[in-house]
Amino acid sequence: MIRNTLLTLLATIIVVYTNLNSDVVHIPLLVVLLLSLGLGYLQPQKGWISALQFVIGIFAGYFIGQIAGFEPKAAGINQFSTYISPLPVLFGGFMGSFFRKALEGK
């Protein structure tokens, strides 16, 4: 569980950095989807915990970045991709878990 929490924290840092430095909405959402697929694959039984940690971390990173004074390349796109990120996180976590269970034959 601690390993997955650390991986979720690392994924959150990557997403927040990508989100702050992107000028289009597609790149941060693609990164969110791919990382949540990986997290769901690594923890198929309780992947929803990682997904919740991931969503909370993305929102916390966005608001901490705003408080700390980081200037995103495109503020509106940054805000939109942060607010829409729970959808690909939950979808990716579920699909990663599904892929793992399908490959293992369970």
Secondary structure, 3 states (H helix, E strand, C coil): CHHHHHHHHHHHHHHHHHHHCCCCCHHHHHHHHHHHHHHHHHCCCCHHHHHHHHHHHHHHHHHHHHHHCCCCCCHHHHHHHHHHCHHHHHHHHHHHHHHHHHHHCC
